[in-house]
């Protein structure tokens, strides 16, 4: 049963790593963003994919597709210095925690492999600690972005003669999934026996005992009926 638990943990950690790498694609707003903004004006409808280091602005009506860095003068002219500064700072913070999350995820995978390969029961605490750190870092990632850049866009974005809609996008959702899968991996490891022996846990043992008792009862019934 422990081999099954090991497989489940490794699959969850692999998914966490995949989700994290997908979230990195939102660094420049291509092909995904951490927030998405749509601006509907009289002449142009513009879509913005808001990334961690820059944003992408696309308008088919006005025929432009551009990438703008948060610290550029063009950003200050289009979105305002306050928004650009906040999104730059929050993007840098998210990137830092994303790097730390990737390191803790890789460390968690190594510890899981070592624990079950060499039957190191004391490594369970190390796994839970690593997964706890991973969950904490990923939690900080999506909270920082939602509470800083995305919130300031919604509160301070102004557009005269047009309407603006802003919502969290795929990059942010990926960081949320990293948090969820890391937490599930931690729960799976927490429920595992401490001795790392390749045997059933209490649930599987209870099921086996029940099936054995049922089989014995059936044999007695057959003997009595003969």
N, C-alpha and C positions, 0 to 999 in steps of 0.2 A: 504493500500500500504506500510505503514511503517513496518508492520509485514513481508512483502515480502523482503523489504530491509534488515531488521534485519536478516532474514534467509540467504540471499545472503552473507552478511558480515560474519556471523558465519561460513558458509561453506568455504568461502575463508580463514578465519583465521584457521579453522581446517586443511585445505590443507597446509597452511604455516607451521603449527606445525608438520604435518606429514612429509613434505619435510625436515624440520630441523632435525627431529629425524633420518630420513634416512641418512642425511649427517653425523650424528654422527657415523654411521656404518663405515665410512671411516677413523676413528681415527687410527686404527691399520692396515689398508689396507685389511681388511677382513669384509664382502665379496666384498666391493667396495673400490676404492681409489679416491683420489682427482686428481691425475694425473696417467697416465699409460705409462709405458716405455717398449719397446720391443727391445731386443738386439739379433741380429742375427750374430752368429760367425761360425767359421769353425767346431767346435766340438759341441757347445751347442747353443740352442735358449732359451733365458731367458726372462720371463715376470716379470715385476715389477709393483705391485700395491702400489702406493706411498700414504701413509696415513699421518695423522697429527702428530702422535707421533712415528711411525715406518713405515717400508715398508715390503712388502712381495715379496720374490723372488722365482720364480717357474721355474724349467727346467725339462721337461720330459726326454730329451736326457741324461742329466747328473744326473738325479734322485735325485734332492733335492727340498725341499720346506721349506723355512726358513723365520722367522720374525726377522728383525734387527732393533734395536732402533737407533734413530738419534744420540744419544750421546755415542754410543758404538764404541770401537776400530775397530770392524768388518766393521761398516759403513765407518769409515775413510779410511780403507784399500780398500774397494770396490768402493766407490763413491768420496772419497776425503773429507778432513776436511772442506773445504770451502762450498761445497754443503750441507753436513750434518748439519753444523751450521746454515746456512740460512734456511734450511727446518725445523729444530728444532724450530728456533725463529718464523718463519711464522706460523708453526703449533700451537705453544702456543698462538700466537696472535689470530688466527682464533678460537681456542677453547674458549678463553675468550669472544670474541664477540658472539660466538654461545650461550654461557650461558646467556649473556645479552639479546640476541634476544629472547630466550625462555621465559625469565622473562617478557619482554615487550609484547610478544604475549599473554601470560596468563593474563597479566593485561588488555590488549585490549579486550579479551573475556569477562572478568568480567565487565568492564566498559560498553560494549555493552549490556549485559544482564541487568545491573542495569538501564541504560538509558531508555530502552524500557519497563522495568517492572514498573518503578516508574515515567515515563514520565518526565525525567529530561532533558530539552532542553539544559541547560548549559553544560551537559556532552558531547555534540558534540565536543566541543573544546578539551576536554580531550581525546576523541577517536582519533581525528585527530592527536593530539600530540603524543599519544602512537604509532599509526600506522606510523607516520613519523620517530619516533625513531627506530621502528622495521625495516623499510625500510633502514634507514641509517646504522644500525648495519649489516644487511645482505649484503648491498652494500660493506661495508668495508671488510667483510669476503671474498667474491669472488675476490675483487680487490687485497687484500693483498696476497692471494695464487697465483693468476695468475702473479702478478708483482714481486713476490719474489721467492718462491721455484720452481714453474714451469718454470719461465724464466731462473733461474740459472741452472736448469737441462738442458734446451735446449742450453744454451750458453756455459756451462763448462763441460758437460759430454763428456768424451773422451774414445774411445775404439779402441785399435790397432788391425787391421785385422778383424773388424766387423762393422756392421751398426747399428745405434740406431735411433729409432723413439719415440718421446715423444709427448703426447697430454693430454689435460685436460680430466678428467673422470667424473664419475657419482656423486661423492661427491660434486665436484665444481658445477655441473649442478643443484644439489638440492638447494644449497645456492642461485643460480640465480633465481630459481623458488620461493623461499621464498620471495625474493625481489619483484618479479612480482605480486604474489598473495597479498602481503601486500599493494602494491601500488593500486591494483584494489579494495581492501577493502576500502582504503582511498577515492578513487574516488567515490565509491558507497555511502559512508557516507557523503561526501561533497555535493552530489546531493540531499540528503534527506532533507525534510523540518525541520525547527528548532524546531517546537512545539511538535514533537513526538506524535501527535494525530493520531489515527488510521483512516486516511482518505487519499484520493487520492492526489497525488502531481499535479503540474500544467499540466504535460503531460497527465496523466490519466484523469484529469478534462477536458482538451481540447478534448480528444477522446470521453468522455461521452457526452459533449456538442454537438459535431458533430453528434454523433449517435442519440441524442435526436432531433436535428433539422431535420435530415434525416427522422426520424420516423414521425415527424409532417408533413413534406412535403408530404410523402407518403399518410398519412391520408387525407390531403387536396385534393390530386389528386384523391383518391378514391371517396371522397365526390362529387367532381365536375363531375366525370364520371357517377355517379348514376342519 
